[in-house]
Amino acid sequence: MLHVLKEDNVGVITITHDMEFVADNFQRIVAMAHKNIIADGTKEEIFWNEAVLEDSKICKPVIGELSELLGLSRKTLYLDEIVEEIKKHC
């Protein structure tokens, strides 16, 4: 349904703690904590900002956590990107 709405240029607001869903479907993220907006930016800006993640009590998507744990030079949120980064190190 989101793809149809996007094709029709319809804006969608979603409130969720499912960061995999967020990373896969949205370009802009508004993070909230303590009844206030604490950050508004791209998924990369939000998911690589440790202070925002901690304050809002959200976690990076699994691929982001994995790229960080592997110490990859390029932080990524997508499976195909992490595969490419791993190939560079082989």
C-alpha positions in Angstrom: 0.0 0.0 0.0 2.8 2.4 0.8 4.2 2.0 -2.7 0.9 2.9 -4.2 0.6 6.0 -2.0 4.1 7.0 -2.9 3.4 6.7 -6.6 0.3 9.0 -6.1 2.4 11.5 -4.1 0.4 11.0 -0.9 2.3 11.7 2.3 2.2 9.1 5.0 2.8 9.5 8.7 3.6 6.4 10.7 4.2 5.9 14.4 6.2 2.8 15.1 9.1 1.3 16.9 9.8 -1.1 14.0 13.0 0.4 12.7 13.4 -2.2 9.9 10.1 -1.0 8.5 11.1 2.6 8.9 14.5 2.1 7.1 12.8 0.1 4.3 10.0 2.6 3.6 10.8 6.1 4.7 13.4 8.8 3.8 12.5 11.2 6.5 12.3 10.3 10.2 11.1 12.4 13.1 12.3 11.0 16.5 10.5 11.9 19.6 11.3 11.6 23.3 9.7 13.1 26.4 6.7 14.4 24.3 9.0 16.5 22.2 10.6 16.2 18.7 14.3 15.6 19.3 15.5 15.0 15.8 14.2 15.4 12.2 16.2 14.1 9.4 17.1 11.4 6.9 17.3 7.8 8.2 21.1 8.0 8.0 21.2 11.1 10.1 18.9 9.6 12.7 20.2 6.0 12.8 23.9 7.1 13.1 23.2 9.6 15.9 23.8 7.7 19.1 22.5 10.4 21.3 19.1 10.5 19.4 18.9 6.7 19.5 19.6 6.6 23.2 17.2 9.4 24.1 14.3 8.2 21.9 14.9 4.5 23.0 15.0 3.3 19.4 17.5 0.9 17.9 19.3 0.9 14.6 18.0 -1.6 12.1 19.8 -4.9 12.3 21.8 -4.3 9.1 23.0 -1.0 10.6 24.1 -2.8 13.8 25.8 -5.5 11.8 27.7 -3.0 9.6 28.9 -1.3 12.7 29.9 -4.5 14.5 31.8 -5.6 11.4 33.7 -2.3 11.5 32.9 -1.6 7.9 34.1 1.8 6.6 30.7 2.5 5.0 27.7 2.5 7.4 24.7 1.0 5.7 21.1 0.1 6.4 20.5 -2.2 3.4 21.4 -5.9 2.8 22.7 -5.4 -0.7 25.0 -2.5 0.5 26.4 -4.5 3.3 27.1 -7.4 1.0 29.1 -5.1 -1.3 31.1 -3.7 1.6 32.0 -7.2 2.8 33.1 -8.2 -0.7 35.5 -5.2 -0.7 37.2 -6.6 2.3 37.6 -10.2 1.0 
